[in-house]
Amino acid sequence: MCPPLTLELLAAPAAVSGVRRALRDHGADVQLCASELVTNVIRHLGEGVPVTVRVSCDGGRTRLEVTDPDPRALPVLHEAVGVDDESGRGLALLDALALRWGVEREPDRKTVWCELPDTAAVATAVGHEPPYSRSGSTSTTSPWPPPDRLPCS
């Protein structure tokens, strides 16, 4: 189980990379979804908008929440994106990775949330160590590619 994490920030491109770094221990899927949701705030509401990012883990799931102050600007999942399009993939990625996702609206804000499989729980369930773990100042990494997925030549 991971400790809950709350980040308060102003939406800006530099903040997106900061969010990814802060969520490093939660796995690549959580980082990607958080990055896409914060980028959506920048794209649709503008830079400088206050954003709260929350992460919690429970029951083998990681819940990610991104809250902004505009309850009117709702996310739209686009069905198809052209191969050459440079935007419009964020929610499609989130939809593909998340077990479920949604929006909670209040009079003065909205929260876009998603639940993803907990990286450590999934790794343990299939008999592997988590991709990386921290214990004090010691870190371990698993070999890449995993032994059961070595490239064939």
DRENMARVEX-49651 format. One record per residue (C-alpha): residue number from 1; residue in three letters; x, y, z. Coordinates in steps of 0.1 Angstrom, whole numbers, plus 5000, padded with zeros to 4 digits. Layout:
<torlums>
+-----+-----+------+------+------+
!   i !  aa !    x !    y !    z !
+-----+-----+------+------+------+
! NUM ! ALA !    X !    Y !    Z !
...
+-----+-----+------+------+------+
</torlums>
This chain:
<torlums>
+-----+-----+------+------+------+
!   i !  aa !    x !    y !    z !
+-----+-----+------+------+------+
!   1 ! MET ! 5000 ! 5000 ! 5000 !
!   2 ! CYS ! 5013 ! 5035 ! 4991 !
!   3 ! PRO ! 5010 ! 5065 ! 5013 !
!   4 ! PRO ! 4985 ! 5091 ! 5001 !
!   5 ! LEU ! 5000 ! 5120 ! 4982 !
!   6 ! THR ! 4986 ! 5155 ! 4975 !
!   7 ! LEU ! 5003 ! 5180 ! 4952 !
!   8 ! GLU ! 4991 ! 5216 ! 4950 !
!   9 ! LEU ! 5004 ! 5234 ! 4919 !
!  10 ! LEU ! 4997 ! 5260 ! 4893 !
!  11 ! ALA ! 4991 ! 5246 ! 4858 !
!  12 ! ALA ! 5021 ! 5251 ! 4836 !
!  13 ! PRO ! 5042 ! 5230 ! 4813 !
!  14 ! ALA ! 5070 ! 5228 ! 4839 !
!  15 ! ALA ! 5046 ! 5216 ! 4865 !
!  16 ! VAL ! 5037 ! 5186 ! 4843 !
!  17 ! SER ! 5072 ! 5172 ! 4845 !
!  18 ! GLY ! 5073 ! 5179 ! 4883 !
!  19 ! VAL ! 5041 ! 5159 ! 4887 !
!  20 ! ARG ! 5057 ! 5130 ! 4868 !
!  21 ! ARG ! 5087 ! 5131 ! 4890 !
!  22 ! ALA ! 5066 ! 5132 ! 4922 !
!  23 ! LEU ! 5046 ! 5102 ! 4910 !
!  24 ! ARG ! 5077 ! 5081 ! 4900 !
!  25 ! ASP ! 5071 ! 5055 ! 4927 !
!  26 ! HIS ! 5035 ! 5050 ! 4916 !
!  27 ! GLY ! 5044 ! 5036 ! 4882 !
!  28 ! ALA ! 5044 ! 5047 ! 4846 !
!  29 ! ASP ! 5007 ! 5044 ! 4840 !
!  30 ! VAL ! 4999 ! 5067 ! 4870 !
!  31 ! GLN ! 5025 ! 5092 ! 4857 !
!  32 ! LEU ! 5011 ! 5092 ! 4822 !
!  33 ! CYS ! 4975 ! 5097 ! 4833 !
!  34 ! ALA ! 4984 ! 5125 ! 4857 !
!  35 ! SER ! 5005 ! 5141 ! 4830 !
!  36 ! GLU ! 4976 ! 5140 ! 4805 !
!  37 ! LEU ! 4951 ! 5153 ! 4830 !
!  38 ! VAL ! 4972 ! 5182 ! 4841 !
!  39 ! THR ! 4980 ! 5190 ! 4804 !
!  40 ! ASN ! 4943 ! 5191 ! 4797 !
!  41 ! VAL ! 4939 ! 5217 ! 4824 !
!  42 ! ILE ! 4966 ! 5238 ! 4807 !
!  43 ! ARG ! 4951 ! 5233 ! 4773 !
!  44 ! HIS ! 4915 ! 5240 ! 4782 !
!  45 ! LEU ! 4917 ! 5264 ! 4811 !
!  46 ! GLY ! 4952 ! 5280 ! 4807 !
!  47 ! GLU ! 4984 ! 5284 ! 4825 !
!  48 ! GLY ! 4984 ! 5295 ! 4861 !
!  49 ! VAL ! 4952 ! 5277 ! 4871 !
!  50 ! PRO ! 4954 ! 5261 ! 4905 !
!  51 ! VAL ! 4954 ! 5223 ! 4903 !
!  52 ! THR ! 4953 ! 5196 ! 4930 !
!  53 ! VAL ! 4967 ! 5162 ! 4922 !
!  54 ! ARG ! 4958 ! 5134 ! 4947 !
!  55 ! VAL ! 4970 ! 5098 ! 4947 !
!  56 ! SER ! 4958 ! 5071 ! 4970 !
!  57 ! CYS ! 4961 ! 5033 ! 4970 !
!  58 ! ASP ! 4936 ! 5007 ! 4983 !
!  59 ! GLY ! 4926 ! 4972 ! 4975 !
!  60 ! GLY ! 4952 ! 4967 ! 4947 !
!  61 ! ARG ! 4941 ! 5000 ! 4929 !
!  62 ! THR ! 4957 ! 5034 ! 4927 !
!  63 ! ARG ! 4932 ! 5063 ! 4925 !
!  64 ! LEU ! 4944 ! 5094 ! 4908 !
!  65 ! GLU ! 4924 ! 5127 ! 4911 !
!  66 ! VAL ! 4931 ! 5160 ! 4894 !
!  67 ! THR ! 4910 ! 5189 ! 4906 !
!  68 ! ASP ! 4906 ! 5223 ! 4889 !
!  69 ! PRO ! 4884 ! 5253 ! 4896 !
!  70 ! ASP ! 4862 ! 5251 ! 4865 !
!  71 ! PRO ! 4832 ! 5228 ! 4868 !
!  72 ! ARG ! 4820 ! 5237 ! 4833 !
!  73 ! ALA ! 4850 ! 5225 ! 4812 !
!  74 ! LEU ! 4843 ! 5187 ! 4811 !
!  75 ! PRO ! 4866 ! 5162 ! 4795 !
!  76 ! VAL ! 4855 ! 5147 ! 4762 !
!  77 ! LEU ! 4866 ! 5112 ! 4751 !
!  78 ! HIS ! 4873 ! 5113 ! 4713 !
!  79 ! GLU ! 4865 ! 5081 ! 4695 !
!  80 ! ALA ! 4891 ! 5083 ! 4668 !
!  81 ! VAL ! 4923 ! 5103 ! 4665 !
!  82 ! GLY ! 4942 ! 5105 ! 4632 !
!  83 ! VAL ! 4977 ! 5091 ! 4631 !
!  84 ! ASP ! 4992 ! 5126 ! 4624 !
!  85 ! ASP ! 4971 ! 5144 ! 4650 !
!  86 ! GLU ! 4993 ! 5159 ! 4678 !
!  87 ! SER ! 4965 ! 5162 ! 4704 !
!  88 ! GLY ! 4933 ! 5145 ! 4714 !
!  89 ! ARG ! 4949 ! 5113 ! 4727 !
!  90 ! GLY ! 4950 ! 5121 ! 4764 !
!  91 ! LEU ! 4916 ! 5108 ! 4775 !
!  92 ! ALA ! 4919 ! 5079 ! 4751 !
!  93 ! LEU ! 4951 ! 5068 ! 4768 !
!  94 ! LEU ! 4935 ! 5073 ! 4802 !
!  95 ! ASP ! 4905 ! 5053 ! 4791 !
!  96 ! ALA ! 4927 ! 5025 ! 4778 !
!  97 ! LEU ! 4949 ! 5023 ! 4810 !
!  98 ! ALA ! 4923 ! 5029 ! 4837 !
!  99 ! LEU ! 4900 ! 5003 ! 4852 !
! 100 ! ARG ! 4874 ! 5031 ! 4854 !
! 101 ! TRP ! 4874 ! 5068 ! 4854 !
! 102 ! GLY ! 4849 ! 5097 ! 4857 !
! 103 ! VAL ! 4842 ! 5133 ! 4867 !
! 104 ! GLU ! 4829 ! 5147 ! 4900 !
! 105 ! ARG ! 4814 ! 5182 ! 4897 !
! 106 ! GLU ! 4809 ! 5206 ! 4925 !
! 107 ! PRO ! 4797 ! 5242 ! 4922 !
! 108 ! ASP ! 4832 ! 5257 ! 4923 !
! 109 ! ARG ! 4853 ! 5229 ! 4909 !
! 110 ! LYS ! 4856 ! 5195 ! 4892 !
! 111 ! THR ! 4877 ! 5165 ! 4898 !
! 112 ! VAL ! 4886 ! 5141 ! 4870 !
! 113 ! TRP ! 4896 ! 5108 ! 4885 !
! 114 ! CYS ! 4907 ! 5073 ! 4874 !
! 115 ! GLU ! 4916 ! 5041 ! 4891 !
! 116 ! LEU ! 4945 ! 5020 ! 4878 !
! 117 ! PRO ! 4958 ! 4986 ! 4889 !
! 118 ! ASP ! 4984 ! 4991 ! 4916 !
! 119 ! THR ! 5018 ! 4984 ! 4900 !
! 120 ! ALA ! 5032 ! 4966 ! 4931 !
! 121 ! ALA ! 5000 ! 4945 ! 4935 !
! 122 ! VAL ! 5000 ! 4935 ! 4898 !
! 123 ! ALA ! 5037 ! 4925 ! 4899 !
! 124 ! THR ! 5033 ! 4905 ! 4931 !
! 125 ! ALA ! 5002 ! 4887 ! 4917 !
! 126 ! VAL ! 5021 ! 4875 ! 4887 !
! 127 ! GLY ! 5052 ! 4865 ! 4907 !
! 128 ! HIS ! 5075 ! 4893 ! 4899 !
! 129 ! GLU ! 5091 ! 4920 ! 4920 !
! 130 ! PRO ! 5077 ! 4955 ! 4915 !
! 131 ! PRO ! 5094 ! 4974 ! 4887 !
! 132 ! TYR ! 5113 ! 4993 ! 4914 !
! 133 ! SER ! 5110 ! 4999 ! 4951 !
! 134 ! ARG ! 5124 ! 5021 ! 4977 !
! 135 ! SER ! 5134 ! 5012 ! 5012 !
! 136 ! GLY ! 5154 ! 5040 ! 5029 !
! 137 ! SER ! 5182 ! 5049 ! 5006 !
! 138 ! THR ! 5184 ! 5015 ! 4989 !
! 139 ! SER ! 5166 ! 5009 ! 4956 !
! 140 ! THR ! 5164 ! 4978 ! 4935 !
! 141 ! THR ! 5155 ! 4974 ! 4899 !
! 142 ! SER ! 5142 ! 4944 ! 4880 !
! 143 ! PRO ! 5161 ! 4933 ! 4848 !
! 144 ! TRP ! 5148 ! 4945 ! 4815 !
! 145 ! PRO ! 5135 ! 4928 ! 4796 !
! 146 ! PRO ! 5122 ! 4904 ! 4822 !
! 147 ! PRO ! 5137 ! 4869 ! 4818 !
! 148 ! ASP ! 5104 ! 4854 ! 4805 !
! 149 ! ARG ! 5102 ! 4881 ! 4778 !
! 150 ! LEU ! 5137 ! 4881 ! 4762 !
! 151 ! PRO ! 5137 ! 4891 ! 4726 !
! 152 ! CYS ! 5138 ! 4863 ! 4700 !
! 153 ! SER ! 5163 ! 4865 ! 4672 !
+-----+-----+------+------+------+
</torlums>
